[in-house]
Amino acid sequence: MTQIARTGQAVTGNLVTFDIGWDEDLTGNESVLWSMVITSPDGEETVQLGYQVIDDAFVAQFVNDWTTGREQKVDMNADIRDREITVRFPADIVGVAAEWPTWRAVINVNGTAVAERDST
């Protein structure tokens, strides 16, 4: 079973960045989605930052505001290395994610969550 080995996040200038590292090879899967789900301290706002590939080819990078239902696609701005991804988003569109109060890293493979890790 895949496990998330490490996570990280940062806000630098006009970018919000997340990193996820995992322990098993994910190549060759039909669809892989890496995401951070960020929730405000009062639980009233939730934002998902995501990056998806299908057959190892880029499909989408997006900000999904679960509070309003609005999803915004952004230009690809990510680096995938051996079992690690770093994804960058414009800070002005990520809402509560700029503050990183509480977050969960999630890896979905072929539509199923295979690994999750909370910030707490």
N, C-alpha and C positions, 0 to 999 in steps of 0.2 A: 504494500500500500504506500502510495506517495505521501510524504510528509513535507511540510514547509519547514525548512531548516533555519531560515533567518528572514527577517523583514526589516525594512527601514523606510523612513519618510523624511522629507525635508521641504522647507519653503525657502527659496533663495531668489531674491529679486522678484521677477514676474513669473516664476515657475514653481509649481508644486510637483514634487517628485516622489515616486514610490519605488521600492525595490522588493523583490521576492526571490528567495533562493529555495530550491527544492532538492530532494535527494534521489530521485529516479528520473530516467530519461523519458521525456514526453514526446519526442519526435515520432512521427509515423501515425499519430492519432489524427482522426478526421478533423476534430475541432478542439482547440484549447483556448480558454478564456482565463486570463489573470486579472484579478480585480482587488481593489480595496473598497470596503464599505465603511463609510465614516458617519458617525452619529453624534449629534450635538449632546451636551451634558444633560439637557432636559428631555432628550429623546424625541423632540418634536421635528427635527430635521435629519434626513438621511440622504447621503449622496454616494453613488457608486462611480468609481473611476475604473475604467476597463480597457483592456487590450486583447484583441482576439485574432487568432490565425486559424485557417482551415487548410489542411494538407501542407502545413508549414509555411503558408503564404499569408501575408497581412490581409486582414479583412476590415477591421475597424478599431479605432481608438475613440472612446466616448466618455462623456460625463452624463450620468443618469441621475436626475434629482427625483428620488422616490417620493418626496413630499409633494411636489407639484405634478409629477408624471412627465416632466420635460426631459427629453434626451437630446444631447447636442454632440454631434460627431466633431472631432478635431483632427487636424493633420497628424500623421504618424510622427511621433517623436519618442522613439524607444530604442534601446539596445538589448538584444538577446545574446547572451553568452552561454557557455556550458552550464546549464542548470541554474541560470540567474537572469532576471529581467529587470531593467530600469526603465520606467516610463515617466515622461514629463508632460505636464498640462499647464496651460495658461492660468495663472492664479486668479484672474478676474472672472473666470466662469465656473470655478469649482465650489463656490458657496462655503459651507461649513468645513469642507476638506482643507481649507487654508489654515484652519485652527487645529486640526487633528485631535479633537477631544477624546474620542473613543473610536477605534477602528478594528476591522477584521480583514485579514488577508484571505483570499479564496482562490483556489485553482479548480476550474471546471474542465472536465475532459468529456467530449461528446455529450454535453448537456447535463452531466452529473458532477456535483461537487465531490472531488476526490481528496482535497486537503483544505483545512481551515486553521487559522491561528489568530487569536484575539490579542489585542494590545494589553489586556489586563491579566 
